[in-house]
Amino acid sequence: MLVDRSQIPPEGLDLEVHEEPRWEGVEGLWLSLAPVEAVFHLERKGNGVLANGTFTTTAVVMCSRCSEPVSVPVSDQFTILYAGASEAFRAEESELSAAEMDVDVMQGDRLDLSRLLRENVLLNLPLQPLCRAECRGLCPRCGINLNESSCQCRVQENDPRLLPLQHLS
């Protein structure tokens, strides 16, 4: 969803967005993703636009231990300043301050809310989702799900290569 800067009145613009996530380049990150519900407040700041908002959705991802599907709520709030290309970056190389980390460049005079939602959903997905805290995962030998049954594989207690290091503790 594109919003032209000229459509934003001086007092700001409030938007409620319901977006079906049909984003490219995210294949395999989730099994399914519910529609993203978002609320935006956009206001002009100089030659840019300040975007504040919140979003919520639910992703079905694979448990990082047992590979079973798990439903994970994904939500957050954000504030980002969209500046014109000439204002966003200086010509010389420099380290970005914390305030400059929340600055992005507008495409002409347009603000891409779909891109903003995509970035925030991706940033808030869990790195190692678990179906439950006590998930036992898969057997490293036979691959059976240890949450559902136990296997007869013999687990070697200590790696013989590490035995000389036991005296260091």
N, CA, C and O of each residue as an XYZ file, in Angstrom:
676
protein
N       0.847     -1.165      0.000
C       0.000      0.000      0.000
C       0.899      1.236      0.000
O       1.727      1.416      0.893
N       0.726      2.067     -0.995
C       1.511      3.293     -1.120
C       0.684      4.490     -0.670
O      -0.491      4.617     -1.017
N       1.319      5.373      0.115
C       0.671      6.611      0.550
C       1.520      7.758      0.050
O       2.716      7.831      0.331
N       0.896      8.651     -0.689
C       1.594      9.828     -1.187
C       1.689     10.860     -0.078
O       0.729     11.065      0.665
N       2.831     11.506      0.039
C       3.046     12.501      1.091
C       2.018     13.621      1.020
O       1.631     14.169      2.053
N       1.576     13.965     -0.170
C       0.603     15.052     -0.333
C      -0.777     14.672      0.212
O      -1.603     15.558      0.433
N      -1.052     13.378      0.436
C      -2.336     12.933      0.982
C      -2.401     13.081      2.506
O      -3.466     12.901      3.097
N      -1.283     13.406      3.140
C      -1.235     13.500      4.597
C      -1.535     14.937      5.000
O      -0.763     15.839      4.677
N      -2.655     15.168      5.708
C      -2.993     16.532      6.137
C      -2.040     17.004      7.245
O      -1.329     16.184      7.826
N      -2.013     18.297      7.542
C      -1.099     18.827      8.567
C      -1.276     18.176      9.943
O      -0.299     18.029     10.677
N      -2.495     17.788     10.305
C      -2.727     17.153     11.607
C      -2.376     15.667     11.614
O      -2.430     15.030     12.666
N      -2.027     15.117     10.484
C      -1.648     13.713     10.396
C      -2.745     12.862      9.793
O      -3.866     13.326      9.583
N      -2.412     11.616      9.519
C      -3.342     10.684      8.890
C      -3.313      9.374      9.663
O      -2.249      8.793      9.877
N      -4.493      8.912     10.082
C      -4.617      7.625     10.765
C      -5.167      6.600      9.793
O      -6.157      6.850      9.106
N      -4.514      5.437      9.737
C      -4.934      4.373      8.829
C      -5.008      3.046      9.564
O      -4.181      2.755     10.428
N      -6.002      2.247      9.214
C      -6.077      0.863      9.657
C      -5.887      0.009      8.418
O      -6.574      0.192      7.413
N      -4.946     -0.930      8.495
C      -4.589     -1.739      7.330
C      -4.796     -3.215      7.653
O      -4.409     -3.692      8.720
N      -5.407     -3.920      6.726
C      -5.578     -5.370      6.791
C      -4.901     -5.904      5.531
O      -5.443     -5.778      4.433
N      -3.729     -6.496      5.686
C      -2.959     -6.905      4.509
C      -2.708     -8.404      4.480
O      -2.258     -8.997      5.461
N      -3.007     -9.000      3.341
C      -2.647    -10.393      3.085
C      -1.167    -10.406      2.706
O      -0.789     -9.774      1.720
N      -0.330    -11.100      3.453
C       1.113    -11.073      3.174
C       1.478    -11.896      1.944
O       1.600    -13.119      2.012
N       1.647    -11.218      0.841
C       2.097    -11.855     -0.405
C       3.448    -11.254     -0.768
O       3.606    -10.596     -1.796
N       4.423    -11.502      0.115
C       5.725    -10.887     -0.024
C       6.697    -11.843     -0.671
O       6.676    -13.044     -0.400
N       7.552    -11.309     -1.532
C       8.568    -12.111     -2.200
C       9.804    -12.230     -1.316
O      10.087    -11.343     -0.511
N      10.537    -13.325     -1.469
C      11.798    -13.506     -0.771
C      11.680    -14.016      0.644
O      12.674    -14.023      1.370
N      10.496    -14.447      1.069
C      10.329    -14.945      2.437
C       9.873    -16.410      2.442
O       9.440    -16.922      3.474
N       9.969    -17.065      1.319
C       9.536    -18.442      1.221
C      10.315    -19.313      2.197
O      11.538    -19.203      2.282
N       9.629    -20.168      2.927
C      10.270    -21.084      3.849
C      10.452    -20.556      5.257
O      10.868    -21.306      6.140
N      10.148    -19.274      5.498
C      10.282    -18.745      6.852
C       9.128    -19.173      7.752
O       9.273    -19.226      8.973
N       7.981    -19.479      7.143
C       6.817    -19.925      7.900
C       5.995    -20.852      7.034
O       6.120    -20.858      5.809
N       5.146    -21.643      7.691
C       4.232    -22.515      6.965
C       3.022    -21.723      6.494
O       2.536    -21.915      5.380
N       2.540    -20.830      7.354
C       1.461    -19.921      6.982
C       1.560    -18.672      7.834
O       2.141    -18.686      8.919
N       0.987    -17.596      7.331
C       0.983    -16.323      8.042
C      -0.405    -15.726      7.897
O      -0.892    -15.526      6.784
N      -1.038    -15.442      9.028
C      -2.370    -14.838      9.015
C      -2.277    -13.419      8.469
O      -1.198    -12.828      8.462
N      -3.397    -12.868      8.013
C      -3.365    -11.470      7.570
C      -2.821    -10.561      8.663
O      -3.063    -10.778      9.850
N      -2.083     -9.543      8.241
C      -1.465     -8.605      9.172
C      -2.442     -7.460      9.413
O      -2.902     -6.806      8.478
N      -2.746     -7.234     10.683
C      -3.599     -6.110     11.084
C      -2.674     -5.021     11.607
O      -1.848     -5.279     12.482
N      -2.802     -3.804     11.079
C      -1.911     -2.724     11.482
C      -2.671     -1.414     11.624
O      -3.676     -1.178     10.954
N      -2.167     -0.577     12.508
C      -2.690      0.773     12.703
C      -1.505      1.717     12.526
O      -0.456      1.530     13.143
N      -1.675      2.723     11.686
C      -0.624      3.698     11.400
C      -1.089      5.103     11.755
O      -2.268      5.431     11.616
N      -0.155      5.927     12.214
C      -0.366      7.364     12.304
C       0.793      7.987     11.530
O       1.955      7.823     11.901
N       0.478      8.690     10.473
C       1.484      9.319      9.617
C       1.380     10.831      9.765
O       0.283     11.388      9.754
N       2.530     11.494      9.904
C       2.528     12.950      9.947
C       3.758     13.487      9.230
O       4.825     12.874      9.231
N       3.576     14.627      8.631
C       4.676     15.272      7.917
C       5.686     15.839      8.902
O       5.317     16.420      9.922
N       6.965     15.662      8.583
C       8.067     16.233      9.358
C       9.073     16.776      8.350
O       9.817     16.008      7.739
N       9.099     18.086      8.176
C       9.994     18.688      7.188
C       9.642     18.167      5.801
O       8.497     18.273      5.361
N      10.635     17.603      5.116
C      10.397     17.006      3.801
C      10.121     15.511      3.890
O      10.055     14.828      2.868
N       9.958     15.001      5.110
C       9.740     13.575      5.299
C       8.407     13.267      5.944
O       7.526     14.121      6.039
N       8.277     12.016      6.388
C       7.055     11.541      7.031
C       7.458     10.702      8.240
O       8.309      9.819      8.139
N       6.838     10.987      9.383
C       7.041     10.185     10.586
C       5.906      9.168     10.661
O       4.732      9.537     10.656
N       6.268      7.879     10.729
C       5.276      6.794     10.787
C       5.356      6.113     12.145
O       6.405      5.591     12.524
N       4.248      6.118     12.872
C       4.104      5.407     14.138
C       3.026      4.355     13.932
O       2.082      4.569     13.172
N       3.164      3.230     14.600
C       2.109      2.249     14.466
C       2.345      0.977     15.239
O       3.357      0.807     15.920
N       1.382      0.091     15.114
C       1.449     -1.239     15.703
C       0.935     -2.232     14.677
O       0.186     -1.877     13.767
N       1.348     -3.482     14.836
C       0.825     -4.533     13.967
C       0.693     -5.816     14.774
O       1.321     -5.977     15.820
N      -0.128     -6.717     14.276
C      -0.285     -8.027     14.889
C      -0.648     -9.050     13.816
O      -1.381     -8.749     12.874
N      -0.130    -10.246     13.974
C      -0.439    -11.358     13.084
C      -0.077    -12.648     13.813
O       0.415    -12.614     14.942
N      -0.317    -13.765     13.175
C       0.053    -15.065     13.725
C       0.752    -15.859     12.636
O       0.251    -15.983     11.518
N       1.924    -16.398     12.979
C       2.698    -17.208     12.035
C       2.702    -18.655     12.512
O       2.825    -18.922     13.708
N       2.568    -19.576     11.583
C       2.750    -20.995     11.885
C       4.126    -21.359     11.360
O       4.377    -21.321     10.155
N       5.026    -21.716     12.290
C       6.420    -22.025     11.961
C       6.767    -23.415     12.479
O       5.975    -24.041     13.184
N       7.943    -23.884     12.127
C       8.403    -25.189     12.585
C       9.160    -25.035     13.899
O       9.985    -24.133     14.047
N       8.873    -25.929     14.859
C       9.617    -25.945     16.115
C      11.076    -26.242     15.781
O      11.366    -27.131     14.981
N      11.983    -25.504     16.389
C      13.404    -25.655     16.069
C      14.003    -26.938     16.641
O      15.119    -27.304     16.273
N      13.291    -27.630     17.531
C      13.806    -28.873     18.097
C      13.167    -30.121     17.499
O      13.867    -31.082     17.178
N      11.830    -30.117     17.345
C      11.151    -31.342     16.898
C      10.527    -31.227     15.517
O       9.988    -32.213     15.014
N      10.579    -30.068     14.890
C      10.054    -29.826     13.545
C       8.547    -29.974     13.428
O       8.033    -30.206     12.333
N       7.834    -29.845     14.533
C       6.369    -29.845     14.501
C       5.879    -28.410     14.295
O       6.536    -27.466     14.734
N       4.732    -28.236     13.632
C       4.205    -26.881     13.452
C       3.786    -26.266     14.787
O       3.227    -26.942     15.650
N       4.064    -24.983     14.936
C       3.687    -24.245     16.146
C       3.180    -22.861     15.731
O       3.768    -22.205     14.871
N       2.092    -22.434     16.349
C       1.502    -21.135     16.066
C       2.125    -20.098     17.002
O       2.127    -20.270     18.221
N       2.653    -19.018     16.417
C       3.369    -18.000     17.186
C       2.731    -16.635     16.920
O       2.650    -16.211     15.767
N       2.276    -15.939     17.976
C       1.791    -14.572     17.760
C       2.975    -13.642     17.478
O       4.022    -13.741     18.119
N       2.797    -12.753     16.524
C       3.845    -11.799     16.154
C       3.219    -10.411     16.187
O       2.268    -10.130     15.458
N       3.763     -9.543     17.042
C       3.239     -8.182     17.119
C       4.333     -7.261     17.645
O       5.287     -7.706     18.283
N       4.177     -5.977     17.367
C       5.130     -4.995     17.853
C       4.601     -3.605     17.526
O       3.603     -3.453     16.821
N       5.280     -2.609     18.044
C       5.015     -1.226     17.671
C       6.289     -0.659     17.051
O       7.385     -1.157     17.308
N       6.143      0.371     16.246
C       7.304      0.920     15.544
C       7.153      2.419     15.362
O       6.046      2.958     15.358
N       8.283      3.072     15.212
C       8.368      4.491     14.866
C       9.532      4.619     13.900
O      10.649      4.196     14.197
N       9.263      5.201     12.751
C      10.322      5.373     11.757
C      10.100      6.677     11.007
O       8.969      7.053     10.700
N      11.189      7.350     10.720
C      11.129      8.594      9.964
C      11.545      8.294      8.530
O      12.628      7.763      8.284
N      10.679      8.638      7.596
C      10.999      8.513      6.174
C      11.431      9.886      5.691
O      10.660     10.845      5.735
N      12.661      9.971      5.233
C      13.225     11.247      4.783
C      13.399     11.216      3.271
O      13.422     10.152      2.652
N      13.521     12.405      2.691
C      13.843     12.493      1.275
C      15.262     11.989      1.050
O      16.076     12.006      1.973
N      15.566     11.544     -0.150
C      16.881     10.956     -0.433
C      18.019     11.924     -0.134
O      19.079     11.491      0.317
N      17.836     13.202     -0.367
C      18.907     14.166     -0.128
C      19.162     14.381      1.363
O      20.278     14.734      1.746
N      18.148     14.175      2.217
C      18.296     14.397      3.652
C      18.749     13.153      4.404
O      19.285     13.262      5.506
N      18.548     11.996      3.837
C      18.732     10.759      4.581
C      20.197     10.428      4.867
O      20.531      9.983      5.965
N      21.060     10.641      3.893
C      22.449     10.210      4.063
C      23.400     11.299      3.612
O      23.156     12.010      2.637
N      24.492     11.407      4.351
C      25.531     12.334      3.958
C      26.487     11.626      2.995
O      26.516     10.397      2.926
N      27.248     12.394      2.273
C      28.155     11.822      1.283
C      29.308     11.072      1.930
O      29.741     10.044      1.409
N      29.823     11.573      3.074
C      30.964     10.920      3.710
C      30.496      9.709      4.523
O      29.338      9.597      4.926
N      31.449      8.822      4.738
C      31.159      7.632      5.520
C      31.218      7.971      6.997
O      32.152      8.637      7.443
N      30.212      7.513      7.777
C      30.213      7.754      9.219
C      29.369      6.689      9.900
O      28.538      6.029      9.277
N      29.604      6.543     11.187
C      28.831      5.582     11.973
C      27.457      6.174     12.260
O      27.336      7.353     12.591
N      26.407      5.332     12.128
C      25.052      5.801     12.371
C      24.777      5.873     13.864
O      25.163      4.985     14.623
N      24.110      6.933     14.271
C      23.698      7.049     15.672
C      22.411      6.245     15.873
O      21.813      5.775     14.904
N      21.988      6.090     17.125
C      20.760      5.349     17.416
C      19.557      6.026     16.761
O      18.653      5.340     16.284
N      19.532      7.355     16.732
C      18.423      8.080     16.117
C      18.384      7.863     14.603
O      17.306      7.806     14.012
N      19.546      7.744     13.980
C      19.605      7.562     12.525
C      19.248      6.143     12.091
O      18.989      5.903     10.912
N      19.231      5.196     13.041
C      18.899      3.815     12.696
C      17.425      3.666     12.341
O      17.049      2.722     11.646
N      16.591      4.584     12.808
C      15.162      4.529     12.536
C      14.770      5.490     11.421
O      13.670      6.042     11.429
N      15.669      5.688     10.465
C      15.407      6.552      9.318
C      15.493      5.710      8.051
O      16.404      4.897      7.894
N      14.541      5.911      7.155
C      14.544      5.216      5.871
C      14.311      6.261      4.785
O      13.942      7.397      5.084
N      14.522      5.889      3.550
C      14.385      6.815      2.423
C      13.052      6.574      1.731
O      12.684      5.433      1.450
N      12.335      7.651      1.459
C      11.077      7.549      0.716
C      11.375      7.333     -0.761
O      12.396      7.786     -1.280
N      10.472      6.638     -1.418
C      10.563      6.453     -2.863
C       9.836      7.621     -3.503
O       8.612      7.602     -3.640
N      10.592      8.638     -3.895
C       9.960      9.851     -4.403
C       9.230     10.532     -3.263
O       9.842     10.846     -2.242
N       7.946     10.764     -3.411
C       7.117     11.325     -2.345
C       6.145     10.278     -1.819
O       5.107     10.620     -1.253
N       6.476      9.018     -2.001
C       5.573      7.945     -1.578
C       6.161      7.118     -0.458
O       7.368      6.884     -0.397
N       5.287      6.682      0.421
C       5.642      5.840      1.550
C       5.032      4.458      1.319
O       3.822      4.341      1.129
N       5.862      3.408      1.334
C       5.404      2.046      1.088
C       5.105      1.357      2.418
O       6.018      0.861      3.078
N       3.828      1.321      2.815
C       3.432      0.727      4.084
C       3.574     -0.793      4.060
O       3.841     -1.398      5.099
N       3.403     -1.417      2.906
C       3.568     -2.876      2.804
C       5.005     -3.275      3.105
O       5.244     -4.270      3.790
N       5.945     -2.521      2.607
C       7.364     -2.793      2.870
C       7.677     -2.625      4.360
O       8.422     -3.414      4.941
N       7.098     -1.586      4.966
C       7.288     -1.344      6.390
C       6.738     -2.514      7.221
O       7.383     -2.957      8.171
N       5.554     -3.009      6.864
C       4.979     -4.155      7.571
C       5.831     -5.404      7.375
O       6.081     -6.143      8.327
N       6.271     -5.638      6.154
C       7.107     -6.821      5.860
C       8.356     -6.814      6.732
O       8.686     -7.825      7.353
N       9.056     -5.674      6.783
C      10.283     -5.579      7.569
C      10.019     -5.841      9.048
O      10.781     -6.558      9.698
N       8.949     -5.267      9.578
C       8.656     -5.423     10.997
C       8.214     -6.832     11.346
O       8.567     -7.334     12.413
N       7.457     -7.480     10.485
C       7.076     -8.880     10.733
C       8.325     -9.753     10.732
O       8.489    -10.591     11.619
N       9.204     -9.572      9.758
C      10.421    -10.382      9.682
C      11.328    -10.153     10.889
O      11.937    -11.098     11.390
N      11.423     -8.922     11.355
C      12.268     -8.621     12.518
C      11.719     -9.212     13.811
O      12.474     -9.421     14.761
N      10.429     -9.482     13.862
C       9.811     -9.965     15.086
C       9.514    -11.457     15.098
O       8.960    -11.964     16.073
N       9.872    -12.170     14.033
C       9.725    -13.630     14.053
C      10.749    -14.218     15.019
O      11.889    -13.757     15.056
N      10.366    -15.223     15.799
C      11.347    -15.824     16.715
C      12.433    -16.554     15.933
O      12.159    -17.187     14.914
N      13.673    -16.459     16.425
C      14.796    -17.113     15.750
C      14.743    -18.627     15.925
O      15.022    -19.369     14.984
N      14.391    -19.088     17.116
C      14.304    -20.519     17.393
C      12.982    -20.803     18.097
O      12.942    -20.957     19.317
N      11.899    -20.872     17.321
C      10.596    -21.113     17.950
C      10.516    -22.517     18.538
O      11.069    -23.469     17.987
N       9.819    -22.627     19.665
C       9.629    -23.912     20.319
C       8.144    -24.191     20.451
O       7.351    -23.281     20.690
N       7.767    -25.474     20.293
C       6.374    -25.848     20.479
C       5.997    -25.749     21.948
O       4.851    -25.440     22.276
N       6.948    -26.006     22.833
C       6.794    -25.832     24.280
C       8.197    -25.777     24.880
O       9.154    -26.258     24.273
N       8.316    -25.198     26.055
C       9.629    -24.992     26.671
C      10.351    -26.304     26.941
O      11.576    -26.359     26.839
N       9.628    -27.352     27.281
C      10.244    -28.635     27.614
C      10.345    -29.581     26.412
O      10.476    -30.791     26.594
N      10.287    -29.050     25.198
C      10.398    -29.882     23.998
C      11.709    -30.664     24.021
O      12.778    -30.089     24.228
N      11.620    -31.973     23.808
C      12.797    -32.842     23.865
C      13.458    -33.009     22.501
O      14.569    -33.533     22.415
N      12.794    -32.575     21.441
C      13.396    -32.623     20.111
C      13.387    -33.993     19.471
O      12.564    -34.848     19.800
N      14.313    -34.186     18.555
C      14.435    -35.437     17.807
C      15.677    -36.195     18.257
O      16.671    -35.590     18.659
N      15.615    -37.521     18.188
C      16.788    -38.341     18.499
C      17.845    -38.074     17.420
O      17.530    -38.126     16.231
N      19.079    -37.792     17.811
C      20.108    -37.505     16.817
C      20.517    -38.728     16.002
O      21.144    -38.588     14.951
N      20.173    -39.913     16.470
C      20.538    -41.133     15.731
C      19.433    -41.598     14.795
O      19.665    -41.759     13.596
N      18.215    -41.817     15.335
C      17.149    -42.406     14.514
C      16.120    -41.385     14.043
O      15.346    -41.678     13.131
N      16.090    -40.191     14.641
C      15.197    -39.137     14.185
C      13.789    -39.199     14.747
O      12.929    -38.433     14.312
N      13.522    -40.085     15.700
C      12.181    -40.184     16.268
C      11.899    -38.952     17.141
O      12.800    -38.419     17.790
N      10.634    -38.510     17.146
C      10.242    -37.373     17.970
C      10.193    -37.832     19.422
O       9.340    -38.644     19.780
N      11.088    -37.330     20.259
C      11.199    -37.759     21.652
C      10.073    -37.240     22.535
O       9.952    -37.661     23.685
N       9.253    -36.341     22.023
C       8.078    -35.887     22.759
C       6.957    -36.922     22.690
O       6.113    -36.984     23.584
N       6.947    -37.727     21.642
C       5.878    -38.696     21.429
C       6.232    -40.088     21.914
O       5.358    -40.817     22.384
N       7.483    -40.468     21.812
C       7.909    -41.791     22.271
C       9.412    -41.765     22.514
O      10.103    -40.814     22.148
N       9.896    -42.823     23.134
C      11.337    -42.916     23.355
C      11.907    -43.956     22.404
O      11.194    -44.845     21.938
N      13.169    -43.840     22.130
C      13.805    -44.772     21.210
C      14.765    -45.680     21.972
O      15.007    -45.483     23.162
N      15.293    -46.646     21.296
C      16.214    -47.602     21.911
C      17.671    -47.295     21.560
O      18.559    -48.113     21.796
N      17.899    -46.140     21.011
C      19.267    -45.766     20.645
C      20.100    -45.582     21.902
O      19.631    -45.036     22.901
N      21.311    -46.033     21.843
C      22.223    -45.876     22.965
C      22.938    -44.535     22.831
O      23.616    -44.276     21.837
N      22.781    -43.716     23.812
C      23.409    -42.399     23.787
C      24.744    -42.492     24.498
O      24.828    -42.917     25.651
N      25.774    -42.091     23.795
C      27.111    -42.099     24.376
C      27.203    -40.939     25.365
O      26.938    -39.793     25.002
N      27.572    -41.226     26.593
C      27.599    -40.221     27.649
C      28.628    -39.131     27.371
O      28.289    -37.948     27.368
N      29.869    -39.513     27.139
C      30.934    -38.535     26.940
C      31.656    -38.806     25.629
O      31.864    -39.952     25.229
N      32.017    -37.748     24.997
C      32.816    -37.862     23.785
C      34.239    -38.192     24.222
O      34.838    -37.424     24.976
N      34.799    -39.323     23.766
C      36.127    -39.720     24.225
C      37.213    -38.682     23.894
O      38.243    -38.629     24.566
N      36.987    -37.876     22.878
C      37.979    -36.860     22.530
C      38.049    -35.755     23.578
O      39.048    -35.040     23.659
N      36.985    -35.608     24.388
C      36.944    -34.546     25.386
C      37.365    -35.010     26.779
O      37.420    -34.195     27.700
N      37.663    -36.299     26.958
C      38.045    -36.822     28.280
C      39.253    -36.095     28.884
O      39.241    -35.835     30.087
N      40.280    -35.758     28.126
C      41.419    -35.043     28.744
C      41.020    -33.670     29.311
O      41.725    -33.144     30.173
N      39.936    -33.093     28.861
C      39.527    -31.784     29.337
C      38.749    -31.854     30.647
O      38.529    -30.812     31.263
N      38.320    -33.033     31.101
C      37.550    -33.149     32.324
C      38.357    -32.734     33.553
O      37.772    -32.348     34.565
N      39.629    -32.801     33.490
C      40.475    -32.446     34.631
C      40.633    -30.925     34.781
O      41.166    -30.468     35.793
N      40.196    -30.158     33.828
C      40.368    -28.711     33.864
C      39.331    -28.006     34.717
O      39.533    -26.845     35.071
N      38.250    -28.644     35.057
C      37.186    -27.976     35.838
C      37.500    -27.907     37.263
O      36.709    -27.379     38.045
